[in-house]
């Protein structure tokens, strides 16, 4: 093979072609296995038992996609499902609370969900409702009903989180939108961009959004507190820890439980020039180590 010399050079000038060939074969097998796994996931989700049927009529679909108000397909896919896809209960800061995550319809067609979430109840709810306002009303009613009042716990320095309901696979890619404390909407990676939010049926309820890394996509709350609802709210980092096992999320939770006064003080002084959300913590952690104990 005329490319063997190049491969040998790029591989660290290995002398053994057998070793190079073995490495290439391993990579091919790994890629083939990954593709096979993704295909299996897709086939599982789109199995007849887990299909959702929607009909959207328009004169010309491509013309409709240019006009935000006429793009009924995109509007439909951005709507929430009123059954939680993830529920967790946590104790932190002396209180016990519950978090519910609800998916968008488009998120149901991703690799990141467990197909058994799309059961008869979900199918019946969505197949029998073509009214966008009714879907949103059902979501608001379900989200309100699913909220649990905060309860005091004995040890304010103790943190505990327990997953009660889980239909999201580990390490998903997503946009997580905060509606109110304990209520979040999960969608595809770029589903809540600035162009789509303007015409979203629930645009007034979408308060802020972060991705799976913790980057802030938008924020209408203008808060900088781990106790107040917003991009620095402790629930964000509990969810990032449970869904993606983010190391920075675990560090935030540790500081919240053990060094909360330092964290509050540094966060209040943070000017957000380096960025919001995830970006700030590496600066804040350095600051907290230099502050004296209270």
Secondary structure, 3 states (H helix, E strand, C coil): CCCHHHHHHHCCCCCCHHHHHHHHHHHHHHHHHHHHHHHHHHHHHCCHHHCCCCCCCCCCHHHHHHCCCCCHHHHHHCCEEEEEEEEEEEEECCEEEEEEEEEECHHHHCCCECHHHCCHHHHHHHHCCCCHHHHHHHHHHHHHHHCCCCEECCCCCCCEEEEEEECECCCCCCEEEEEECCEEEEECCCCCCHHHHCCCCCHHHCCEEEECCCEEEEECCCCCCCCCCCCCCHHHHHHHHHHHCCHHHHHHHHHHHHCHHHHHHHHHHCCCCCCCEHHHHHHHHHHHHHCCCC
